[in-house]
Amino acid sequence: MAHAEITEERILPLLPLRGLLVYPATVLHLDVGREKSVRALDKAMLEDHMILLATQMDTQMDDPLAKDIYTVGTVARVKQMMKLPNGTIRVLVEGVERAKIIDFMEEDEWFEVRAEILIAPLQSDPQIDALVRAVTQQFEQFLQVSKKHTPETHAAVADIDDPGRLADAIAANLSLKMKDKQAILEAVDVTQRLETLLQILSDEREILELEKKISQRVRKQMERTQKEYYLREQMKAIQKELGDKEGRVAEVEELRDQLESKMFAKSVHDKVEKEIDRLEKVPQSSAEGSVIRTYIDWLLSLPWEVDVQPEIDIHRARAVLDADHYGLEKVKERIIEYLAVQKLVGQHRGPILCLVGPPGVGKTSLAKSVAHALHRNFVRISLGGVRDEAEIRGHRRTYVGAMPGRVIQGMKTAATMNPVFLLDEIDKMANDFRGDPASAMLEVLDPEQNSTFSDHYIEIPYDLSKVMFITTANTVHTIPQPLLDRMETIYLSGYTEVEKLRIAMDYLFPKQRKEHGLTKDKLTINEDTMLRVIREYTREAGVRNLERQIAGLCRKAAKMIVAGEKKRVTVSVKNIEQFLGAKRFRYGMAEQSDQVGVVTGLAWTEAGGDILAIEVSVVEGKGRLTITGQLGDVMKESAQAALSYIKSRATELAIPPDFTETHDIHIHVPEGAIPKDGPSAGITMATALASALTGRAVDRHVAMTGEITLRGRVLPIGGIKEKSLSAHRAGILKIVLPRDNQKDLEDVPESIREKMEFVFVEHMDEVLRQALK
């Protein structure tokens, strides 16, 4: 008979077990409450998570001594720990190898022992094969006789090839006396272990068969009602043995198994257990049963304790963000700051960032990159058109179709407690008779409240404090102020022409080329051609339409190659119209020549910045003022203020004082900004009036924005970056801005500041000197 190999000696903390024994290769939950055991567990967690599990001889003894503990135990790895509300610690352990205690080194604070690791040598001979076959046969016969074991018990050991592990697995699944289990553990030699197990199995099977015979004799003496009850129970047992998982009983069993396999907090565990008990009592045909079952499935599928905690590397995160997106420095810097804080303080409440900008600037894709950089799961829900409060908070469980809100649904999809959660188009929510979803979002996005978020369907408070929420919006004026106050707003303005060129060449063109099955040698586009696509076939703040045009080029090239017209396609400035047709936009939307009564103004829109050609016509009449165009009340008032200023300066401008009585004035704005734009066209209208009334032409290279008072003071406005980008796209060389906006110039890209002249003014007289020829 072969002996055990002693590979090494180790010093390990010891955890005494009461009424329990762990075999190698077995995973088991333990509840640890004794102070000595807790200290031993802490010692193991501080070192290499390895601990020796040995069973004490007397289960009633609370404070065992060294002589009260079996000398052979199992070295185990601590995989998980969770503190329960009653003060005990639930531990998930995995047995590794047998070990024999040589010496107790510490017994006061905790048990610490010197132990030999016991490993049986690998053996393969006919005797072991015969023993394995005999043990397996005896185990199958035992399961057939026993009513306390399920088919899963056999499945758990059927596929094990190693004889030693097979013996351990069978012993772990048997309800044996502790001395018998310990005897199998102490049998290090595989042959001896199998022989011991075979004897125990044989004895147990004989006892069970004897019990069965006694039961059969007693059954003949039962009354009829007892006999029928027994037969029903027998039928259930037969179905169970045959694997027929049918009926409410099997359903409840399966749910209880799922519950025990998950590590839930006590409140959640008790709630699920209570609902399973309710389901067990509901008749099979009742509609209430499906409602309860669906509710239990939701509770079991939600992540209650699962976190993904990757190592934070801000240099890698920065590299990921730079690789996925060109520019957007402020947003990237904010993400890196968040990561740095998390690395220093550990657990940190997730920030709530609101990315605001025109369509196509990369808000949604940036959120995906953040999740990638953080090594977190990513989930997205769209809030566009959501009108029902139940979409956020969930439906109450009063009917069959009730379900949780979109936030809880998203957490189920994420499968972790700390995903990156994108709430897309938060400015597109509306409210009606079904409630106000924006108000329901207040609890979701409040760091002080979302740790106990209440969903009407789930009913149990759910912790959202670890989630990193990112929201997107095209504009903030449609978001209610209390909701906006809970978010950190980061503005993403439009891209410059240079940025668009780099994005197109480095990101969009390679992506579309790959999606259309083309290689570098099959389709070539140089920078000059791409610049022409940007200037003459798109007019936007973002790059979404630019990507569509590039996709159009790829489709045309793919058709040519497949049709055999060309083997390689090169798109150039000369043949661009063959691919995309006639140009759709004129590069440089400013006037082609200096005009009288026509001034280029600048406006802010949801799609970025835009230019406005404000026109004034003066004809003989009776002093009537006409204002047309898509103008709100604010811009109409700006026109009245501009006219009053011109009246007050009529003498200095050499305009007849009675011009308002002898002439009609018509102010027309072909394109007006959205009403939220507010006052920003006052100085533009005043300049156009001065030009029309004096006959002096306006410099076509000058654009302006700012508001005017009756005394001619120029007031500051907003959206300087967006307006500057639109002026650059339109070919403007000089922008006149209020002096109070000089501080906003740092937001304008340096490439724009180098190509354009910015003139800051305080009074309308300075504007006229800059604009009128």
C-alpha positions, 0 to 999 in steps of 0.5 A, a space after each residue: 500500500 502506498 503512503 502519503 507524500 509530505 510536500 511541505 510544512 506550513 504555518 496556518 491559522 486554524 478555524 475549528 468547525 462544529 458538526 461540519 467537515 470540508 473535503 478538498 475540491 469542495 466549495 462551501 458556505 460557513 457562518 463564523 461567529 466565535 471571536 477566536 475563529 474571526 481572528 483566525 479568519 482575519 489573519 488568513 485574509 491579511 496573508 494569502 487567504 489560506 486557512 486550515 479547517 479542522 473539525 472539533 470532536 464535541 459539537 457542544 463545546 464553545 471554546 475547544 482546546 487543542 486536544 479537542 480538535 481532530 489532527 487531520 483537516 483541510 487547507 482551504 482558500 477563502 474566496 468571499 466574505 460578507 458580514 451579516 446583520 446579526 454580527 456573524 460572518 458568512 464565508 465562502 471557502 474552497 478545500 485545497 489539500 489534506 493537512 496534518 497538524 504537527 504542533 499548536 503554536 498559538 492558542 490564546 488569541 486564535 489557533 495557529 498551527 504547524 501542519 504537513 500538507 498530505 498529498 497521495 501519489 498518483 496511482 493507476 492499477 486494476 485494484 483502484 479501477 475495480 474499487 472505483 467501479 464498486 464504489 460508483 455502483 454502491 453509490 447509485 444503488 444507495 441513491 435509488 433507495 434513499 429519498 433524501 438525495 436528488 438526481 443532482 447529487 449523482 450528476 455532481 460526482 458522475 463526471 469526476 475521473 480522479 479516484 481520490 476526488 471521486 471518493 471525497 465528492 461522494 463522502 461530501 454528499 452523504 449524511 454520515 456520522 462525523 467519525 465516518 467522515 473523519 475516517 475518510 478524510 484521514 485516509 490519505 492513501 486512495 486505495 484505503 479511502 475507497 475501501 473505507 467509503 465502500 464499507 460505509 456505503 454498503 452498511 448505509 444501503 443495508 440500513 435503508 433497505 431494512 427501513 424500506 421493508 419495515 415501512 412496507 409492513 407498516 403501510 399495509 396497516 394504514 387506513 385508506 386516507 393515509 394510504 392515498 396520501 402516502 401514494 401521492 408522496 411516493 409519486 412525487 418521489 418517483 418523479 423526482 428520481 426520474 428527473 421530471 421537474 414538473 409542477 409547483 413543487 419543482 418550481 419552488 425547489 428550483 427558486 430556493 436553490 437559486 436563492 441559496 446560491 446567491 449572497 444577498 443582504 438579509 432584507 433581500 433574502 427574507 423578502 425573496 424567501 417570503 415570496 417563494 413561500 407565497 408562491 408555494 401556497 398559490 394554486 397552479 392555475 391561479 393568475 396570481 402565481 405568474 405575477 409572484 413568479 415574475 417578481 421573484 425572477 426580477 429580485 433574483 436577477 438584479 445585482 445586489 452585491 456584485 461589484 466590478 473593482 478594477 485597478 485604476 490606471 489614469 494613464 491607460 484611461 487617458 490613452 483610451 479616451 485619446 484613442 477614441 475621441 479627438 479633442 474634447 479636452 475639458 471632458 477628458 480632464 474631468 474624467 481623469 480627475 474623477 479617476 484620480 479621486 477614486 484611486 486616492 479615497 477608494 469607494 467614491 460616490 459616482 458623479 453625475 455628468 451632463 454632456 450638453 452639445 449639438 448633435 453629432 459631436 460624440 456625446 454618446 460614444 464618449 460615454 462608451 469610451 468612459 466605461 471602456 477606460 474604467 473597465 466597467 460595464 456599460 448600459 444605455 437607456 434613451 429618455 427621448 419621448 418618455 412621458 410616463 413617470 412609471 417608465 422611471 419608477 416602475 409600475 405597482 404590482 397590481 396587474 399582470 403586465 407590471 414591470 420595473 422602471 427603466 433604471 432597474 431594467 438597466 441595472 439588470 442588464 449591467 449585472 453589476 452595482 457600479 456600471 457606467 449608466 448613460 441616460 440619453 436625451 434627458 432634455 427630451 422628456 415630457 410630462 402629461 396626465 401620467 405624471 412627470 418623469 423628470 421629477 422621478 429622475 430627481 431621486 435617481 440623480 441625487 447623490 444624497 438620495 439614490 443610495 435608497 432608490 425606491 422602485 414601485 415594482 421592486 419595493 425594496 430600496 435599491 442602492 444606485 450610489 455606486 453607479 456613474 451616471 452620464 446624461 446627454 442633452 442638446 440644450 439645457 433650457 428644456 431641463 427642469 432647474 431642480 434636475 439640472 442642479 443635480 448634474 455637473 454640466 459639461 458643454 461640448 461645442 462644435 468642431 473646427 474645420 481642422 478638428 473635423 479634418 483630423 476626425 475624418 482622416 483618423 477615425 471616420 474614414 478608416 471606420 467606414 472603409 472597414 465596414 464597407 469591406 475596403 482596404 487602404 489600397 482599394 480606396 484612397 482619399 487625400 486631405 484636400 478632398 476631405 476638406 472639400 467634403 467638409 466645406 461643400 457637402 456638410 454644414 453642421 457643428 458635429 460630424 454625423 453628416 460628414 460620416 454619412 458622406 464618407 459612407 456614400 463615397 465608400 459605397 460608390 467605390 465598392 460598387 465600382 470595384 465589384 462591377 469591375 469598372 476599377 480595381 483601385 478608386 482614388 477620390 480627388 478634388 477633380 472627381 468629387 462631384 462624380 461621387 457626391 453630386 453637385 456641392 450642396 453648400 457654398 464655402 464661406 457664407 458671408 456676402 460676396 461683396 460689401 452691401 448697404 444695409 446688410 450686416 452679418 450677425 452671429 447666433 447660437 442654436 442647438 446645432 451649434 453656431 450660425 450666421 444671420 444676414 440682417 437686412 434693412 430697407 429704407 423707402 419713402 413713406 410715413 415712418 412705419 417700422 416693419 420687422 419680419 423673420 423668425 423672431 421672438 419678442 426679445 429680438 423685436 425689442 432689440 430692433 426697437 432699441 436699435 432704432 431709438 439709438 439711431 434716432 438719438 445719433 442722427 446728427 452725428 451720422 448725417 441723417 435727416 432728423 425727420 427720417 422717421 416721418 418721411 421714410 418706411 423702414 423694413 428690418 428682415 432676418 431670414 434665419 432667426 435663432 431659437 427663442 432661448 438665444 435671447 438678446 444678441 442682435 441689437 448691435 447688428 440691427 443698429 449697424 444695418 440701420 445706420 448703413 441703410 440710412 447713410 448709404 455707407 456699405 458694410 465690410 463683408 468680412 465683419 460679423 458681430 454679436 452683442 446687445 445695445 442699450 438706448 444710450 449705445 452701450 454694448 452689453 455682453 452675450 453668451 455662446 462665444 465659442 459656437 458663434 466664433 466657429 460659425 463665423 470661421 466656417 462662413 469665411 469671416 475675418 473679423 468679429 466684433 464682440 462686447 468688451 465684457 466677453 473678452 474673458 470668454 475668448 479662451 474657450 475659442 480654439 487657438 487655431 481660430 484665434 490665429 486666423 481671425 481678428 477679434 475686436 472688443 467694443 464698449 459703445 455702438 460708435 466703435 462698432 460703426 467705425 469697425 463695420 462701415 466703409 
